[in-house]
Amino acid sequence: MALRVRKNKAIIPFACPIDEGVKLLGGAWAPHVIWYLSQQPRRFSELRKDIPAISARVLSARLRELQERGVITRKPLASSPPSAEYSLTALGRELLPALTALVGVALKMQPATTRGRHPPRRPT
């Protein structure tokens, strides 16, 4: 005998807050960019060194997307050659506890043999 499917009693808002929150972190490497900006403002080249596996093209796209979403700001620097510094906005800083929680869960799930090989920097 098959079980009857029950109706979900949760109230689903028009725009799901979970979907909206995940959109802020969406895109390959976006959480990494936010994590590395948590300590201090960084320039493009510094972020490339922080995240060696990311290509310049993808990093540029992620920075642009995060800026459009209001997660980071871009501040042009008066230097030669021209440069810019990226930093988290208040909204971006609000995402740090969620990222810290994800890191904590990931560390608990890692086998004991791999723990501590690449410890994450804790945001301040």
Summary of the structure (lengths in Angstrom):
residues: 124
radius of gyration: 18.5
end to end distance: 55.6
largest distance: 74.6
contacts: 276
relative contact order: 0.15
helix: 45%
strand: 11%
